[in-house]
């Protein structure tokens, strides 16, 4: 029997597999497709996802394959500048194709022992008080202690669970693909700029290798969006808006997406959980979808591992939904707002002009960028210090960097007083005595996902907070992790 079965081998599933393996959890990933599609619907990592990669020592794999962007325009395509002095050591968006992100995360999961099985389709599941049984299309039955559906917006796991997926169906559809163009670059740029004066869901972005990423509104909503559009459909829609089809030819891949917006009613049913697009779908405005899924996995991984390893306090696994469901709801709302601002009718265009004016104010621009990049997320841990519930940025210490101390996926007490102790929790929490000029707090207790669980200097307060996130103290209170 496995510890955890993950259904779906996209970025969310692979990130979760890597997080679980970091804690020694026996995990198998079941992916329906025999090979990756090579499609890159998402094109970048936002600040919080970049931080997660840094926390696990993976960022150096991503940086050489991506491009740093410090330009605005991530909220409804409104062209503002990138804010100064964001609360992060990684103040940029990393442009990197989804296919590359998926490949790097898959390599990481395999390196640390995840069992990846492609061409395996889930068709049924059942569960009892102790285990989950997964039935595959070839008749194979697999058992595990837990199962997580990371299998996308049309999630089989969610359907088999009977979890409601309320929201709005697609009202508009957009065609997206990668193809070659015959029109000279200067003429293309002028034609695209002219169309984008009134239609923001339109563009042709150059890619490596001479191809372009083309986006254009569809005529209507297809009955079956799993059926890709044809090249002729692209040509017709391009001619409709631009008066020319740009000489498009030799497509790499073609797809369509709608603006359906839905949020799973529950993220957990017994021993089965949902993550990524299986739990929430929304339009790709702002480039938040892939990032939201990766961040779901980062929140869930250590909590599910704690359940498997037997030290999770009561309610820890349920806190996954408590924390991540509101974050997804917020993303759904901001994508709804962005989609309205992309419409070409007079009313939405008037609102867009007003928002453009507001975004000239530095604080408004900063607020929206922090929302899009997820560094504004704050989980509700109750009353307390302003850092409580927030992720802590990477700060420079006397003997290194904070994020270098989080590579193992354990909790961390960063103690600037030298008077505290995590005796009894040293098998789950590292104790580091060091100082930083960037941290205005005597000591902070960080969860494995980097969110601040406690701030203070009182040992008794710390002892009262440790069990909430890290369970009961071990019987032999050694503190081998101190430095």
C-alpha positions as a printed Julia matrix, in Angstrom:
483×3 Matrix{Float64}:
   0.0    0.0     0.0
   1.24   3.48   -0.87
   1.19   6.41    1.52
  -0.27   8.81   -1.06
  -1.57   8.47   -4.62
  -1.48  11.65   -6.69
  -3.74  11.74   -9.74
  -2.34  14.14  -12.33
   1.25  14.82  -13.35
   1.12  18.54  -14.11
   2.99  21.23  -12.15
   0.67  20.94   -9.12
   1.01  17.15   -8.9
   4.76  17.18   -9.39
   5.29  19.96   -6.84
   3.22  18.01   -4.32
   5.07  14.79   -5.09
   8.39  16.51   -4.41
   7.13  18.04   -1.16
   5.86  14.68    0.09
   9.08  12.88   -0.83
  11.04  15.51    1.07
   9.47  13.99    4.19
   9.97  10.38    3.16
   6.36   9.76    2.13
   5.9    6.86   -0.34
   4.08   8.53   -3.23
   2.97   7.39   -6.7
   1.82   9.8    -9.42
  -0.77   8.52  -11.91
  -0.86  10.51  -15.15
  -3.43   9.72  -17.85
  -1.25  10.94  -20.72
   1.55   8.7   -21.93
   3.73  11.73  -22.73
   3.65  15.46  -21.85
   1.72  17.56  -24.37
   4.49  20.13  -24.72
   1.88  22.88  -24.6
   2.56  25.97  -22.51
  -0.69  27.69  -21.67
   1.05  29.4   -18.73
   4.17  31.45  -19.36
   5.63  32.45  -16.03
   6.18  32.21  -12.31
   5.03  35.03  -10.06
   6.97  36.26   -7.04
   5.54  33.85   -4.46
   6.17  30.81   -6.67
   9.74  32.03   -7.28
  10.18  32.25   -3.51
   8.93  28.68   -3.08
  11.5   27.43   -5.56
  14.21  29.33   -3.69
  13.05  27.88   -0.36
  13.58  24.36   -1.73
  16.86  25.07   -3.54
  15.3   24.76   -7.0
  15.49  28.32   -8.26
  18.93  27.93   -9.78
  17.42  25.33  -12.13
  14.75  27.75  -13.33
  16.66  31.0   -13.73
  18.9   29.98  -16.68
  15.82  28.77  -18.6
  13.66  31.84  -18.01
  13.71  35.59  -18.37
  13.2   38.14  -15.6
  10.51  40.76  -16.24
  10.08  43.9   -14.16
   7.39  45.49  -16.28
   3.79  46.09  -15.26
   0.68  45.14  -17.16
  -0.22  42.02  -15.18
  -3.58  43.36  -14.03
  -5.94  43.29  -17.04
  -3.04  44.2   -19.29
  -2.99  47.76  -17.97
   0.48  49.05  -18.72
   1.85  50.41  -15.48
   5.41  50.29  -14.16
   6.68  47.59  -11.82
   6.45  48.9    -8.22
   9.61  49.83   -6.35
  10.63  48.08   -3.13
   8.24  45.13   -3.15
   8.55  43.09    0.04
  10.61  40.35   -1.55
  14.15  39.48   -2.53
  12.78  38.41   -5.92
  11.1   41.5    -7.32
  10.35  40.21  -10.81
   8.22  37.79  -12.78
  10.11  34.88  -14.31
   9.02  34.25  -17.88
   9.29  30.51  -18.38
   7.04  28.16  -20.39
   4.73  25.82  -18.5
   6.29  22.83  -20.26
   9.69  23.73  -18.82
   8.28  24.27  -15.32
   6.56  20.89  -15.5
   9.73  19.18  -16.71
  11.9   20.67  -13.97
   9.43  19.74  -11.24
   9.11  16.22  -12.65
  12.89  15.83  -12.62
  12.95  17.0    -9.02
  10.21  14.58   -7.94
  11.97  11.64   -9.61
  15.35  12.61   -8.12
  14.01  12.26   -4.6
  12.13   9.05   -5.2
   8.63   9.71   -6.53
   7.1    6.88   -8.57
   5.75   8.42  -11.8
   3.44   6.21  -13.86
   2.27   7.57  -17.2
  -0.55   6.25  -19.32
  -2.53   5.34  -16.2
  -6.12   6.61  -16.13
  -8.24   6.68  -12.97
 -11.82   5.48  -13.49
 -13.04   4.77   -9.96
 -12.23   5.21   -6.3
 -13.57   4.18   -2.92
 -12.43   4.8     0.61
 -12.89   3.59    4.16
 -11.57   4.76    7.52
  -8.06   3.5     6.82
  -7.38   3.7     3.08
  -8.37   4.72   -0.44
  -8.66   2.31   -3.36
  -8.04   3.64   -6.86
  -9.34   1.73   -9.87
  -7.49   2.25  -13.16
  -8.8    1.86  -16.7
  -6.81  -1.36  -17.17
  -8.47  -2.94  -14.14
  -5.56  -2.4   -11.75
  -6.48  -1.6    -8.14
  -4.08   0.49   -6.04
  -4.46   1.25   -2.33
  -3.07   4.17   -0.38
  -3.61   5.96    2.88
  -4.54   9.19    1.06
  -5.25  10.3    -2.5
  -5.02  13.81   -3.98
  -6.69  14.87   -7.23
  -4.37  17.18   -9.16
  -6.07  16.26  -12.43
  -7.19  19.61  -13.77
 -10.41  21.49  -14.34
 -12.26  18.42  -15.64
 -11.08  16.44  -12.61
 -12.12  12.79  -12.52
 -11.35  12.72   -8.81
 -13.7   15.61   -8.08
 -16.45  14.01  -10.16
 -16.07  10.63   -8.44
 -16.2   12.32   -5.05
 -19.4   14.15   -6.0
 -17.97  17.49   -4.85
 -20.01  20.44   -6.1
 -18.18  22.86   -8.38
 -20.32  26.02   -8.27
 -19.61  29.11  -10.32
 -20.29  30.51  -13.77
 -20.03  28.67  -17.11
 -17.97  30.09  -19.94
 -19.56  33.1   -21.64
 -16.58  33.96  -23.83
 -13.93  31.85  -25.47
 -10.43  32.64  -26.66
  -8.24  30.81  -29.16
  -4.6   30.25  -28.21
  -1.79  28.58  -30.1
   1.8   28.6   -31.27
   2.47  28.92  -35.0
   4.65  30.62  -37.59
   3.74  33.89  -39.32
   4.65  35.2   -42.75
   4.04  38.92  -42.07
   7.2   41.03  -41.46
   7.69  41.88  -37.74
   7.25  45.65  -38.21
   3.94  45.26  -40.03
   2.79  42.68  -37.49
   3.55  44.95  -34.53
   1.63  47.83  -36.12
  -1.38  45.64  -36.92
  -1.51  44.15  -33.43
  -1.21  47.59  -31.81
  -4.11  48.88  -33.88
  -6.4   45.99  -32.87
  -5.42  46.24  -29.2
  -6.69  49.8   -29.05
 -10.15  48.27  -28.57
  -9.61  44.51  -28.18
  -7.2   43.42  -25.43
  -7.71  39.67  -25.88
  -5.6   39.82  -29.01
  -1.91  39.46  -29.65
   1.03  37.78  -31.39
   4.11  37.36  -29.19
   7.41  36.13  -30.67
   8.89  32.94  -29.22
  12.23  31.25  -29.56
  12.65  29.32  -32.78
  10.75  31.77  -34.97
   7.21  30.88  -33.91
   4.61  33.18  -32.35
   2.11  32.75  -29.56
  -1.19  33.94  -31.04
  -4.3   34.83  -29.08
  -7.63  35.95  -30.54
 -11.27  35.93  -29.36
 -13.33  33.03  -30.69
 -16.66  33.63  -32.41
 -18.62  31.84  -29.69
 -18.3   29.15  -27.03
 -17.62  25.66  -28.38
 -19.85  22.84  -27.21
 -16.77  20.7   -26.54
 -13.66  22.69  -25.65
 -11.58  19.51  -25.54
 -11.68  19.63  -29.36
  -8.92  22.01  -30.49
  -9.65  24.72  -33.05
  -8.39  24.44  -36.6
  -5.84  26.69  -38.22
  -8.59  27.91  -40.55
 -10.59  29.0   -37.48
  -7.6   31.06  -36.33
  -7.26  32.61  -39.78
 -10.93  33.58  -39.89
 -10.84  35.23  -36.46
  -7.6   37.07  -37.23
  -9.09  38.42  -40.45
 -12.22  39.47  -38.53
 -10.25  41.68  -36.13
  -7.17  42.7   -38.12
  -8.24  42.39  -41.73
  -5.41  39.91  -42.31
  -4.48  36.45  -41.05
  -0.79  37.42  -40.76
   0.09  34.46  -42.99
  -0.13  32.03  -40.08
   1.06  28.49  -40.84
   2.84  25.44  -39.4
   1.09  25.35  -36.0
   2.88  23.66  -33.1
  -0.34  23.34  -31.13
  -3.78  24.96  -31.03
  -6.2   25.21  -28.13
  -9.11  27.17  -26.74
 -10.03  28.39  -23.27
 -13.13  29.94  -21.79
 -13.82  32.29  -18.91
 -15.63  29.72  -16.76
 -15.05  30.46  -13.08
 -15.69  27.74  -10.5
 -14.55  26.84   -6.99
 -14.91  23.42   -5.39
 -17.25  23.43   -2.44
 -14.83  21.26   -0.46
 -11.13  20.5    -0.82
 -11.31  17.34    1.3
 -13.65  14.37    1.55
 -12.29  11.89    4.06
  -8.92  10.67    2.8
  -9.23  12.29   -0.63
  -8.22  15.9    -1.36
  -8.21  18.28   -4.33
  -5.49  20.69   -5.45
  -4.79  23.01   -8.35
  -7.31  23.27  -11.18
  -9.19  20.27   -9.78
 -10.23  22.64   -6.98
 -10.63  25.9    -8.91
 -10.8   27.18  -12.48
 -10.75  30.74  -13.76
  -9.65  32.74  -16.81
  -5.87  33.06  -17.24
  -5.89  36.84  -16.81
  -2.95  37.88  -14.65
  -1.21  34.53  -15.18
  -2.25  33.17  -11.79
  -3.53  29.64  -12.48
  -0.33  27.6   -12.53
   1.04  29.63   -9.63
  -2.09  29.07   -7.54
  -1.78  25.31   -8.02
   1.9   25.2    -7.11
   1.14  27.22   -3.99
  -1.7   24.83   -3.08
   0.8   21.97   -3.24
   3.3   23.86   -1.08
   0.64  24.43    1.59
  -0.66  20.86    1.5
   2.58  18.91    1.2
   3.97  19.24    4.71
   0.54  18.9     6.32
  -0.27  15.66    4.5
   3.23  14.38    5.27
   2.64  15.13    8.96
  -0.54  13.03    8.86
   1.29  10.15    7.21
   4.24  10.38    9.6
   1.93  10.46   12.6
   2.78  13.75   14.28
   0.1   16.06   12.85
  -1.93  17.91   15.49
  -5.7   17.74   15.27
  -7.08  19.91   12.5
  -3.78  20.43   10.66
  -4.9   18.71    7.47
  -8.23  20.53    7.52
  -6.33  23.83    7.68
  -5.41  23.21    4.02
  -8.95  24.09    2.98
  -9.33  26.76    5.66
  -6.3   28.6     4.29
  -6.34  27.9     0.57
 -10.07  28.08   -0.24
 -10.24  31.85    0.55
  -7.07  32.46   -1.47
  -8.64  30.78   -4.51
 -11.88  32.72   -4.02
  -9.86  35.94   -4.07
  -8.12  34.91   -7.3
 -11.46  34.06   -8.89
 -12.78  37.49   -7.97
  -9.82  39.39   -9.35
  -9.93  37.42  -12.61
 -13.65  38.18  -12.91
 -12.83  41.87  -12.51
 -10.02  41.68  -15.05
 -12.22  39.96  -17.61
 -14.76  42.77  -17.34
 -11.97  45.29  -17.94
 -11.01  43.44  -21.14
 -14.42  43.87  -22.76
 -14.79  46.3   -25.64
 -18.25  47.69  -24.78
 -18.46  51.37  -23.75
 -19.23  50.65  -20.08
 -16.25  48.34  -19.41
 -13.99  50.65  -21.43
 -15.01  53.57  -19.22
 -14.28  51.56  -16.07
 -10.94  50.52  -17.55
  -9.97  54.15  -18.12
 -10.83  54.9   -14.5
  -8.74  51.95  -13.23
  -5.85  53.12  -15.41
  -6.0   56.5   -13.68
  -6.12  54.87  -10.25
  -3.13  52.68  -11.04
  -1.04  55.78  -11.56
  -1.1   55.99   -7.75
   1.86  53.99   -6.42
  -0.11  52.38   -3.59
  -2.88  51.17   -5.9
  -0.37  49.74   -8.35
   1.51  48.03   -5.51
  -1.69  46.65   -4.01
  -2.76  45.02   -7.26
   0.7   43.6    -8.05
   0.97  42.13   -4.54
  -2.43  40.54   -5.08
  -1.51  39.05   -8.47
   1.89  37.78   -7.3
   0.42  36.33   -4.05
   2.87  38.0    -1.68
  -0.05  39.73    0.03
  -1.55  36.41    1.19
  -2.06  36.29    4.95
  -3.58  33.27    6.66
  -5.77  33.86    9.69
  -3.73  32.71   12.71
  -5.56  35.01   15.1
  -4.56  38.31   16.66
  -0.9   39.18   16.99
   2.15  40.68   15.36
   1.8   42.15   11.86
   3.94  39.31   10.47
   1.7   36.6    11.91
   0.16  34.51    9.14
   2.25  36.1     6.4
   5.1   34.48    4.53
   8.46  35.93    5.52
  10.61  37.3     2.74
  14.14  35.99    2.33
  16.29  38.03    4.7
  20.05  38.2     4.94
  21.46  36.73    8.14
  24.91  37.11    9.63
  25.75  33.59    8.4
  23.78  33.3     5.16
  20.2   33.65    3.91
  16.92  32.65    5.53
  15.63  30.64    2.56
  18.78  28.5     2.57
  17.63  27.24    5.98
  14.27  26.04    4.63
  15.59  23.55    2.07
  14.63  20.51    4.15
  10.95  21.45    4.43
  11.02  21.55    8.23
   9.78  24.16   10.65
  12.28  26.82   11.71
  12.76  28.94   14.81
  14.91  31.93   13.84
  16.08  33.19   17.21
  17.79  36.57   17.46
  17.81  36.42   21.27
  19.72  33.18   21.75
  17.52  32.4    24.76
  14.81  30.2    23.25
  14.49  26.46   22.71
  12.5   23.96   20.64
  13.49  21.01   22.82
  10.89  18.3    22.24
  10.26  19.35   18.63
  13.81  19.14   17.24
  12.79  16.25   14.99
  10.39  18.64   13.21
  11.72  22.16   13.86
  15.23  23.54   13.35
  16.49  26.11   15.84
  18.85  28.69   14.35
  20.42  31.42   16.45
  21.38  34.24   14.11
  20.61  37.9    13.48
  19.35  40.01   10.59
  19.21  43.76   10.19
  16.14  43.21    7.99
  14.02  41.48   10.65
  12.39  43.67   13.28
  11.37  40.86   15.64
  13.22  39.06   18.46
  12.33  35.62   17.1
  10.0   34.06   14.52
   8.66  30.55   14.21
   8.16  29.55   10.58
   6.08  26.68    9.29
   7.63  24.5     6.55
   5.87  26.67    3.94
   7.58  29.8     5.26
   4.53  31.4     6.89
   5.05  32.98   10.3
   3.38  30.96   13.05
   4.66  32.95   16.04
   6.6   36.13   16.82
   8.03  36.94   20.24
  10.71  36.36   22.84
   8.89  34.47   25.59
   9.68  30.77   25.92
   6.32  29.91   27.46
   4.44  31.59   24.61
   6.55  29.6    22.16
   5.8   26.34   23.97
   2.11  27.13   23.76
   2.32  27.75   20.0
   4.53  24.83   18.88
   1.89  22.09   19.41
  -0.63  23.91   17.22
   1.49  23.4    14.12
   3.95  20.65   15.05
   2.0   18.33   17.33
   2.97  16.96   20.71
   6.53  17.16   21.95
   8.7   14.09   21.51
   9.38  12.01   24.6
  13.1   12.76   24.51
  13.54  16.52   24.09
  16.88  16.73   22.28
  17.77  19.84   20.3
  20.23  18.6    17.74
  19.16  21.15   15.13
  20.41  24.25   17.01
  23.21  26.28   15.51
